[in-house]
């Protein structure tokens, strides 16, 4: 299946299938797991005689059923002792349709099962105590965040609306509990059953999956969809267990397939970057900053405009593999263990592997996957040397290093620009970074004029933008007040005004709004 990046249009199906590979990593599932689930959901849609519009909606909702894995990663990590990926690997036995007793049993068996007994007992007790409120909060974040991301990904409006309902239940006891029954999009009702049938089968076997569908019929699931699935569950399982899932999924889209222009690819790539940056609070805006800094540096070097655009797009995509590493590692305030460090070293590899699967994104794979390589072979993931690194790869490496140095990390505060410049100069002297591209990145960082903004989006004030940045990073009203030396009541008023002006109501909504409008520090 060939899809040209230069033929005027790019199939949206291919880009969303690529994103599904990233969500597989973010939820601890095998490669192409979600592609298999999508094929099963489409088989179920056929059984239910879905219209072409309904079938198309099922197609995209199924591919992106776990698009929220980065948006709730920090919440799940706090719940699961830092390793949200390990926890989610067994979570398909749950899903919004699970009954409370099923959830509690899963928590008791799965949560922090690699920790000492005393620590594990404390984590399980804390998680169960906070389960209701945290689940509601995650549901609200997904309800607001997923449609916003979907819009950025150029998905049709019905798909965006449906993605915001993924935590809802047939009986109305889902999160945020805004809709129930037939008020839930048919695509969500179909995909929910397919996701759980495949997930529970992988975890506990087909009999357990069939029993779960029967128990949850009329509660978590639409009875009509369950009946269609149970008419021949083996066929749905076979549909999901194919060796050529990528080709089958791309071919399964009914004409006319949705597409974007090649000019829009950069905008979709930026949304990919924001999807990743949602995973960890201190990374909000990182992908976009690296992309713009590297692209500006490419202009400084006099590179052709087409190459500048390629560098920018690769910059948006460079950290896609971060989703494969648990949040507990990214936020660790002290030295990583050898095992943890090895997982970090693999994230550019995952970036490259994800992008290589798509014909449209493969041209960016090597550049994006090389952003931690060094001229002397001391970088990762390949240990590439100077002769193997393009100008674009060298620009991304320098831009990524500069941005990391000049922003807070859990293990150190942000460095002053002059200190970062000195550090980069030392890396040039030691032969790890390229002088020409480092100089271009430094010039690009200095060239950006100090901007006195005449107006902020949605009519936000300067103070409200400061508060928005803190809200996006998950700070409470008390923490905002302490940071800005204002009263907690005043901080609360600012938050209310921001939400009203921006049309948002959650931390994820705030983070996406800030990243979309370039308001992240």
Buried (B, 14 or more C-beta within 10 A) or exposed (E): EEBEBEEEBBBBBBBBBBBBBBBBBBBBBEBBBBBBBBBBBBBBBEBBEBEEEBBBBBBBBBBBBBBBBBBBBBBBBBBBBBBBBBBBBBBBBBBBBBBEEBBBBBBBEBBBEEBEEEEBEBBBEBBBEEBEEBBBBBBBBBBBBBBBBBBBBBBBEBBBBBBBBBBBBBBEBBBBBBBBEEEBBBBBBBBBBBBBBBBBBBBBEBEEBBEBBEBBBEBBBBEBBBBBBBEEBEEBBBBBBBEEBBEBBBEBBEEEBBBBEBEBBBBBBBBBBBBBBBBBBBBBBBBBBBBBBBBBBBBBBEBEEEBBBBBBBBBBBBBBBBBBBBBBBBBBEEEBEEEBEEBBBBBBBBBBBBBBBBBBBBBBBBBBBBBBBBBEBEBBBBEBBEEBBBBBBBBBBBBBBBBBBBBEBEEEEBBEBEEBBEBBBEBBEEBBBBBBBBBBBBBBBEEEEEEEEEEBBBEBBEBBBBBBBBBBBBBBBEBBBEBBEBEBEBBBBBBEBBBEBBEBBBBBBBBBBBBBBEBBB
